[in-house]
Amino acid sequence: MKKNLRKALPLLALFPALLILSNCAGYQLGSVKPAAYKEVNRIFIPTFENQTLEPRASAVVTNAVIKRLQADGTFAVSTKESADAVLVGKIKRIERRQLRAARTNTLKTTELNVYIVVEWSLQDPVTGEKIDYAASRNIDDTNRDSSTSLRNRPGRVIGRTIQFVDPNFQLSERNAIPVAAEDAANILVSQLTEGW
């Protein structure tokens, strides 16, 4: 009997620790997608509309969103015929702001912040009606659409990166835009799958 008690004692000591750790930081098993999207399992993603002068931005941003959504796994990417929803996106603008100037000449830029502003919505594939997450959470975003504001909000994401300005400006810009697109895709998929 004492021998069995000695073997069971370490297991009994671990029981309270396991009980405490089972409630760790609000993690839960199962789906974490917003309630407004509970019926959505498959999403069709057409090429995002490009409202900027950057010629290849729509393909870069759309591909970044598809890759990030596939890596996340909350929703499956599918064809329009089998989709539960359509992810419609618009690239509103690509903006560059000076981050750092040369030490001897403040008018000469050495680093730029590059921003890609993308607005998105999830729509019903049959009716085209918007599946509105913001309305389901009572989020008021009426006064948030300032043309100078670079803040994320439901349905709008801003991808950011730093571009070093070198003699071959086109090459450095070509390298910066996909990085900003990936950042925007990460935020977009986070809003879509987790609601924030």
Secondary structure, DSSP 8 states (H G I E B T S, - for coil): -HHHHHHHHHHHHHHHHHHHHTTGGG--SS--S-GGGTT--EEE----EE-SS-TTHHHHHHHHHHHHHHHH-SSEE--TTT-SEEEEEEEEEEEEEEEEE-SS-TTSEEEEEEEEEEEEEEE-TTT--EE-HHHHTT---TT---TT----BTTEEEEEEEEE--S-HHHHHHHHHHHHHHHHHHHHHHHHHH--
